[in-house]
Amino acid sequence: MASAQWQRGRREEAGQLLKRLIAHQPDHLAALNTLALIALNGKDAQGAILYSKRAAAIEAGAPGIWFNLFQAYDLAGDLDAALASLDKALLIDPNYVPAVTMKALTLDRLGRGAEAVALFRAILGARPALDSLPEAVREALGHGEALVRAEDEGRAAALKEPLAALAAAHPDADFSRARAYAEQRTGRRKVYVQQPIGGHFPYLPAIEFFDRSHFPWFAELEARTGEIRAELLLLLRERGDGFRPYVGFDATQPANQWAELNHSPRWSAWFFWEDGARNAENCARCPMTAALLERLPLLDLPGKGPTAMFSILEPRTRIPPHTGSNNVRATVHLPLVVPENCGLRVGAETRTPVPGEAWAFDDTIEHEAWNDSDEPRAVFILDTWNPLLSAAERAAIRVIG
C-alpha cells in the first residue's frame, strides 16, 4: 500500500503507512530506508538522521545507507558527522564514487582545501562514468574540476619566472622536456606513451616529434618539394589510376575507429614503396620523386619497410586517433598541398603543416590528422629508422624482424 501511494506521488501517505509498518516490524530495512528518503526529500534533517541511523544499525555493511546518513547530517549542517558517515561508506567500498566525491566536497567546505583538491584530482583522474551519478554528485565533480584547474593555473603562473630564469642561466641547455614536465605537473599536458600494435623495441624514449638535427637529409628533401609536388599534381589530373583507399579492412575484421574511412576514397594513397616492396610502375611514373627516394636513408626492414607514398585527405575529413605498428621507425611528413584548417596532433603536441617543411614523429604515440577545409590536403609520407637506434641495433632488428 505504501508503494502504491509513493508511485502516485503521495509521499506523506506513504510515510504514514511505513511508520505503521515499522511499529509492528522495527527492523524492516526497506521501510526505514524509504522513510529516510522521504525525510530527506522533505528537508526533515532529524527524521532523516533517525531513520538512517536505525537502518545502519540493522545493515552496517551497506555503503548506500551510510551515504543516506551523510545526506541527513549534511542537511542538518553537521559536516563533521557527515564526513564520518562518508568514511563509514568508504570503509565498506573505497570505490563508491558518490561517497568519495562528496567527501572531497565536504573537505573543501570544512576548509581542508589541500586535501579536497588532492582527492578531487584522484577522482577526476579515474574518469568516472557521469551518466550513472546523481545530479548532486555531478555538480560536486564540476566544482572539483574548477578547484583543480585553479590550483594548476596558480602553480603554472608561479613557475613561469623561475623556469625562465633557469633557461636564461643555461642558454645552451635543452629545456623542452622540463617544460613538458611542468605542463604535466600543472594539468596542461597529458603524457602519451608508445602503444605500437606490432613490435615494441624497449627503452626507446616516447618522443612525439623528433628534433630536426637527427635528419640532416631533410634539407635535400625539402629542396625537392617543387619537383615532388609537380609529379603529384600530374597524377591527380588522372585521379583514380594508382590511388586507393588507405584503410582496407575486409569484412571479417573489426574496423573499430576506422569504420567511417574503411575502403573510403576520402583518405587515399599512392605507393612508391609499400611494406618493403618497391612499386616499379608507380616509380616510373614519378621519376624525380623515385630517384630522390633512392638517395634517402629509408627504413630497410624486409617485409615491413620502407613505405613511401602520397597521402590525400579529402575536404572535411578527419583521421581518427590511432597508433602505428612499430616504434623502430620514424614517420616523415613533407606537406605538399595544405589548405587552411589542417592539422596533426601527436600525443600532446599539435602542429599546423606548412608546404615544404618536413617533420618526423613516432607514430606509435596516439596521433590524429584533419582537413577541415574545402580543398584536398596532400602530404608525401615516408618512413626511416628511429634516429635513437644505433647501427648495431638496426642490424639486430633486421635479423629479428
N, C-alpha and C positions, 0 to 999 in steps of 0.2 A: 504493500500500500504506500509506503514512504517513497519507493522508487517511482511509482506511478505519479505521485504528487510532484516529485523532483522533475520528472520529464515534462510535466505541464507547466513548469516554472514556478510552482507553489512551494518555495523553499521553506517558508515558515511552517506550513502544514506538514511538510516532510520532516522538519526538525522536531515538531511535537510528537509525531509518530515514533521517531527514532529514540526520543527521550523515554517514551513509554516502553520501548523495546529494551533499552539498557537498564530500566528499572527492574525488569524481570531477568535480564541476562547482562550483568555488569561488565562482563569480559567480551562482549560482542564487538570484535575488532572493526568490522566493516561499518557498523553503526557509529562507533566512536570516531573513526576517520572521517566519515561523512559529516558528522556534527562539527568536527574541527574545521572542515572546509566551508561549511555553512557559516560558521562564526567568522572565519577569515573574510568571506565574501561580504558579510555584514559589518565588517570593521569592528567586530567584537573581540578585542585582543584577549581579554581574560577568559572568555569562553573557549577561544581557540587554544590558549595555553592549557586550560583544564583538560579538554578532550584529547589534545595531542600528547600530553604527559601520560594520561591513562592508557592511550594506545601504545605508547613507547614502553610502558611497564609490562604490557602483555607481549609485545613483539619487538624486543630491543634490537633485533638483527635486521630490521628493515630500514634502509637509508632514507626512503621516502617519508617515513613517519618523522624522523629527526629533521628532515627538511621542512615538513609542515610546522614542527615546533619552532624551527628557526624563523619561519614567516610570522608565527604568532608573537614571539619575543620582539621581532623587528617592528611589528605593528604596535607593540606596547612601548617601543623606544628603548628597550633594554638590549643594547648592542653587545654587551659582554656575554649575556646569556644566549643571544642569537648566535654569536661566534662559537660558543661552546657546543651548541646544538649542531652546527655545521661540522665541527670536528668529530662529533659522535658519528655523523653520517659518513664522514671520510675515513674513519677508522674501519668501518664496515666495507666501504667501496671507495678506495682512493681515486678511482677514475670516474666518479659520479660528477659529470660536468656541471649540472646546475649547482651542486654544493660547492665545488671548488671555485666556480665563477663568483658566486655570491660571497664566498669567503674573501676573495680578493677585494670585492666591492666594500664589504664590511670593514676590512682592514683599512681601506682608504678613508672610510667615514670615521674610523676611530683615530685618525691622524697618524697611522702607521704606513706612510706613503711609500717608503722604500720597499717594505715587504709586499705591499699591494702591487706595485709595478713589477716586481720580480715574479710574483705569482701570475699576474696577467700576461707577462711575457711568455711564461711557460705554457699557459693555456692556449694563447694565440699561436704559438709555435706548433702545437699539436693539431691545429686546424680542425676544431670540432664541427660536426655537421649542424649547421644553424637551423635547418628546417625543422628538426625534431625538438628544438628547445623552446621553452615558454618565452613569451614576449619580454617579461622582466629580465630573464637571463640574457636574451639577445641585446637588450638595452644596456645591461651591465657590461657585456663584451664590447659594445660600442664605446662606452665610457673608458674601458680598459685600453682600447686602441688609441684613444686620444691621450691618455696618460703616458703610454709607451712612446708615442710619437713626440710628445712634448719633451720627454726625457732625452730621447735620441737627438732632437733638434738642439736642445741646450748643450748636450755634450759635444755635438759636432761644432757648434759655434765656439765652444771653449777650446777645442783642439786646433782651430784654424790658425791662430797666430803661432802657437808653439811648433806646429808642423812646418809652417812657412819659415820660421827661424832656423829649424834644423836643415831644411833644404838649402837655405842661404849659406849656412855654415859649412855645408858639404856639397858644393856646386857640382862635383863630378860624380856624386852618388846617384844611383837609380832608386827613387822613392816610389816607383809605381806600385810595388807590392805593399809597401807600408800604407800608401794612400788607399788601396783596395781594402786593407785590413781595417783602417779607420772607418771606411764606409760600411764595412760589415758590422763593426762594433757599434755603430750608431744607426743601424737599421736601414741604411740606404742601399745596401748591396747584398744580394744573395750569392753565396759562393757555390758555383757549379762544379761538379766532378765529372770525370770522364765516364761515359757509360757506353762503351762500344758493344755493338750487337754481335761482333765476331771476336777477333783477337785483342787481348788486352796486355800490352807489354808493361810489366810492373815498374813502378818507381819513376815513370816519366811525369814531370810536373803537368798539372792541368792548366795550361796557358791558353786563353781564349784566342787572342790574336798574337802571333809571333812577331818579334821585333824584326824590322826590315834588314837589320845588319846581318841576319842569318842567310839572306838571299841576295848576294851581290849581283846575281844574274837578272834581278828584277829590272835593272837599267836597260838591258837589251830587250827584254820582254816588252816593257812599256814603250821603248823607242819604235817597236814594230806595230803599235796599236793601229795606226792608219792602214797598214797593209792587211792586218787581220780583219779589221772592220770591213774593208773593201771586199774581201773574199766572202765574208758573211753576208753582206748586202746582196751580192750577186746570187748567193744561194737562196736568199729569201725571196728573190723575184721568181724563183722556181719552187716555191714553198710546197711541201708535200713529198718531194723527192729526196729521201735520205733523212728527213726529220721524223721522229717518232715520239710518242708519249714517254716521258722519263719513268713514270710509275707504271708497272705492268704486272700486278699480281694476278694469278689465274684464279678460276672460280673455286678451287679447293683450298685457297689460302685466305686467312682473315686479313682484310685490308686495313682494319683499325682506323688510325687517323688519316690514312691515305684514301679512304673511300671516295671522297669528292674528286680527287685527282687521278684515281686509278683508270688507266687507259684513256686519259683525257689529253687532248692537244693543248690544253691551257698551260701545261708545262711540258715542253718538248725538248729534245736533244738531238744533236748531230755529232756522231762519234768519229774522231780520228783514231783513238785507241780506246779499247773497252776491256777492262779486266785483264790487261796484259797482251791483248791481241790487237794487232795493227789492222785497220780497215784500209786496204790498199786503194780501193776505188775512191773512197772519200778523200784520202790524202792526195790522190792525183787531181781531184777537182779543186783543191785549195793548196797549190804547191808551195806558196810562200809560207803559209802557216805550218804546213807539214815539215818544211825544211827547218823552220825555227825550232819545232819540237825535237828534231833530231839533235839539236845542239844543246838543249836544256837538260839539266840533271833530274830527269823524271824518276819517279818511283820505278824500280825494276824488280818486281816480285812476281815470279812466274805464276800465272793463273789468277793474279789479283791486281797487278798494276804494271804499267801505268794506265790511267784513264785520262783522256783529254777530249774535250767536247765544247761545242757551242750550246749554251743553255738559253732557251727562250721562255720568258714568263709573260703570259698574255695579260692584257689590262684587267684590273680589278681581281687579281688572283693572288692568293697567299699560299705559301708553302708552310704547312703546319710545323710546330715544334717537333724535332726528331733528333736522333743521334746516328752517327755513321758507324762503319763496320770495324775499323781498326786504328788504334792510336799510333801505329808506327809511321803513319803518313801525315803529311800536312796538305790541306786543300788550298789551292791557289785560285783566286778570282782576279781576272782582268776585265773590268767593266768596259763594254764597247758602246752600247746604246742605253742611255739611262735617262728616262723622262723624270719629271718631278714626282715626289711622293713614293720613292722606292727606298727600301732599307734592308739591312741584315742585322739580326741580333745573334750574337754568340755568347751564351751564358748571360752575364750581367752587362755586357758591353754592346751597344747598338751603334752602327755606323751607316752613313749615307754613301753609297757608291758614287765615285767620280770617274767618268770615262778616262781611261789611260793610266789610272793609279791602281797598282796591284796591291793585294794583301794576301796573307796566308793565315789560316786558322786551324785549330784542332776540331774536326767535325764530329769527334766522339763526345764533345760537350754539347748539350742541348742548344740547337740553333733553329732559326726560322727566317724566312725572307718574304717580302711582299712587294707588290706592284699595285699601288692604289691610284695609278694614273689611267689615262685613256689610250695609252700607246704601249706597244710591247717593250719589254726590257730584255737586253741581250748581254750575256756575260760569257767570256772564254774561261773555261774551268779546266784545270789540270791538277794532278797530284804529284807530290815529290816526297822525299823522305822527311820524317820528323827531324828537324835540324839538331835536336838534342841527342840523337843516337850517334854513337861512334861508328867508324868504318867497320870495326870488328863486330859490333852488334848487328849492323846491317847484314854482314856476311852470315852471321848466325841465323838471322830471320829468314834469309833466302833458303837456308837448309831446313829450318823448322816449318816454314810455310805460314 
